[in-house]
Amino acid sequence: MHRAIATAAAVVTLTATLVACGGSDGDSDKAGPTKNTGSSSAAEPGGEQTPDAVPSSAGPPVGKLGDTLALEGLAGNLDTKGTVRADFTLKKYMDHARAAVDYFKAPAGKRLVATEFTIVSTGTGTYHDSGYNGAKVIDSTGQGYFGKPGSPTVGESLDLSLILQPGERASGWVIFEVPENAKITAVTYQMDATGLDEERVGKWNLG
């Protein structure tokens, strides 16, 4: 009799202990705090991210022929005071261009292409840059070709040394030397073309 009472008491004590520890019914993970996984993004059932985890859409400006892109220059451009910004419009693209001076014509196996830009200084500081140095055309393989000095027969080139006060504008052409069979798919321009700061590179897709 005493042994049966002792056994019953032990069972009651063990049951109480299990309940206090969260039980043994497989639902113990519902009772404690959620672990920090180290990720700031949350996921809905099925793996979809919640809106607060959606990547930012901010990035280099991209447009098409005829569009105007707002670009940013380097801080402290030639020690100018204020911000250096400008609106760039790719007005025209010429897939087969001719140099106005024979010295700048393309050699055998190459051809010239040309782009016409309009640039408006929109910052509070002076924009001082090379007219062709920041321009580049991209072919279908991703290869880039930088602008070069010289004017095409269709118009004057951008000034070799651009100096634009706030509100001033400049227009002109840039020529590029590319392989004869290259398919040009895009045009880019980088203000103060130093380094690989993509935020200062505007891109216009062609076609």
C-alpha positions in Angstrom: 0.0 0.0 0.0 2.7 2.4 1.0 4.6 1.5 -2.2 1.5 2.3 -4.4 1.1 5.7 -2.7 4.8 6.5 -3.2 4.6 5.5 -6.9 1.5 7.7 -7.4 3.2 10.6 -5.8 6.3 10.2 -8.0 4.1 10.2 -11.1 2.4 13.4 -10.0 5.7 15.1 -9.3 7.2 14.0 -12.7 4.1 15.3 -14.6 4.3 18.6 -12.9 8.0 18.9 -13.7 7.3 18.2 -17.4 4.5 20.7 -17.6 6.8 23.4 -16.0 9.5 22.7 -18.6 7.1 23.1 -21.6 5.8 19.5 -21.8 6.7 16.7 -24.1 3.9 17.0 -26.6 6.1 18.5 -29.5 4.8 22.1 -29.1 7.7 23.4 -27.0 8.8 25.7 -29.9 5.6 27.7 -29.6 6.3 28.8 -26.1 9.8 30.5 -26.3 11.0 33.7 -28.0 11.8 33.6 -31.8 15.4 33.3 -32.6 17.3 36.1 -34.4 18.5 34.7 -37.7 20.7 37.7 -38.4 18.7 38.8 -41.4 16.8 42.1 -41.4 14.3 40.8 -44.0 11.2 38.8 -43.2 9.7 36.1 -45.3 6.1 35.2 -45.8 5.0 31.5 -46.2 6.2 30.2 -49.5 9.5 32.2 -49.3 8.2 35.6 -50.6 9.9 38.6 -48.9 7.7 41.2 -47.2 7.8 44.8 -48.6 10.4 46.0 -46.1 12.8 43.5 -47.5 12.4 44.5 -51.2 15.8 45.9 -52.6 16.0 49.6 -53.3 15.3 50.6 -56.9 17.9 53.4 -56.7 20.7 53.0 -59.2 22.4 54.5 -62.2 20.0 56.5 -64.4 19.0 54.7 -67.6 17.0 55.9 -70.6 16.6 55.8 -74.3 17.6 58.0 -77.3 16.1 61.4 -76.7 15.8 61.1 -72.9 17.3 63.5 -70.4 19.3 62.0 -67.5 20.3 63.9 -64.4 23.9 63.1 -63.4 26.1 64.0 -60.4 29.7 65.2 -60.6 32.5 64.8 -58.1 32.4 66.8 -54.9 35.0 69.5 -55.0 35.3 69.5 -58.8 38.3 71.7 -59.5 37.7 73.2 -56.0 34.4 74.7 -57.1 32.0 75.6 -54.3 28.6 74.0 -54.4 27.2 70.9 -56.0 28.1 69.8 -59.5 25.1 68.4 -61.4 23.9 68.5 -65.0 21.1 67.2 -67.2 22.4 65.2 -70.2 20.2 64.6 -73.2 21.3 62.2 -75.9 19.7 63.9 -78.9 21.1 61.9 -81.8 23.1 58.8 -82.6 24.8 58.2 -86.0 25.9 54.6 -86.7 28.2 55.5 -89.7 29.8 58.9 -89.3 32.6 60.7 -91.2 35.2 62.9 -89.6 35.3 66.5 -90.7 39.1 66.3 -90.8 40.9 63.4 -92.4 43.3 63.1 -89.4 40.4 61.8 -87.3 39.0 59.3 -89.8 38.8 55.6 -88.9 41.6 53.3 -90.0 41.0 50.1 -92.0 38.8 47.7 -90.2 37.2 50.4 -88.1 34.3 52.9 -88.5 33.2 56.0 -86.7 30.0 56.4 -84.8 28.8 59.7 -83.3 26.5 61.0 -80.6 25.0 64.5 -80.1 24.5 65.6 -76.5 23.0 68.7 -74.9 24.2 69.4 -71.4 22.6 71.8 -68.9 24.4 72.7 -65.6 21.8 72.3 -62.8 24.0 72.5 -59.7 25.2 75.4 -57.6 28.8 75.0 -58.6 30.7 75.2 -61.9 30.9 72.1 -64.0 34.3 71.8 -65.6 35.0 68.7 -67.7 36.3 67.3 -71.0 33.6 67.3 -73.6 34.4 63.8 -75.0 36.3 62.0 -72.1 33.2 60.9 -70.2 31.4 59.5 -73.2 31.4 55.9 -74.3 29.5 53.5 -76.6 28.9 49.9 -75.7 28.6 47.1 -78.2 26.5 43.9 -78.1 29.3 42.0 -76.4 29.6 44.6 -73.6 32.8 46.1 -74.9 33.1 49.8 -74.4 34.7 52.4 -76.7 35.6 55.9 -75.4 35.0 59.1 -77.2 37.9 60.8 -79.0 38.7 64.4 -80.2 37.3 65.5 -83.5 34.1 66.6 -85.2 31.9 64.7 -87.6 30.7 66.2 -90.8 27.2 66.7 -89.4 28.2 69.2 -86.7 30.7 70.6 -84.2 32.1 68.6 -81.4 31.6 69.3 -77.7 34.2 71.7 -76.5 37.4 70.0 -75.4 37.2 71.9 -72.1 33.6 72.4 -70.9 33.1 75.1 -68.3 29.4 75.5 -67.5 28.2 77.9 -64.8 24.8 77.1 -63.1 22.1 77.3 -65.8 24.4 77.4 -68.7 24.2 74.8 -71.5 26.4 73.2 -74.2 25.6 71.1 -77.2 27.8 69.1 -79.6 29.0 65.8 -81.0 31.3 63.1 -79.8 32.9 60.6 -82.2 34.0 57.1 -81.4 36.2 54.6 -83.2 34.7 51.1 -83.2 35.3 47.8 -85.1 33.7 47.8 -88.5 31.2 45.0 -87.6 30.4 46.1 -84.0 26.8 46.4 -83.1 26.4 49.4 -80.8 23.6 48.9 -78.3 24.1 51.7 -75.7 25.7 55.1 -75.0 27.0 56.1 -71.6 28.3 59.4 -70.1 30.1 59.8 -66.8 30.7 63.3 -65.3 34.3 63.8 -64.1 35.2 60.4 -65.5 37.4 59.1 -62.7 37.0 55.7 -61.1 34.0 53.4 -61.4 31.3 55.3 -59.5 28.2 53.9 -61.2 26.0 56.6 -59.7 27.7 59.1 -62.0 27.2 57.1 -65.1 24.1 57.7 -67.3 23.1 55.1 -69.9 20.9 55.3 -73.0 19.9 52.1 -74.6 19.6 52.1 -78.4 17.0 50.4 -80.4 
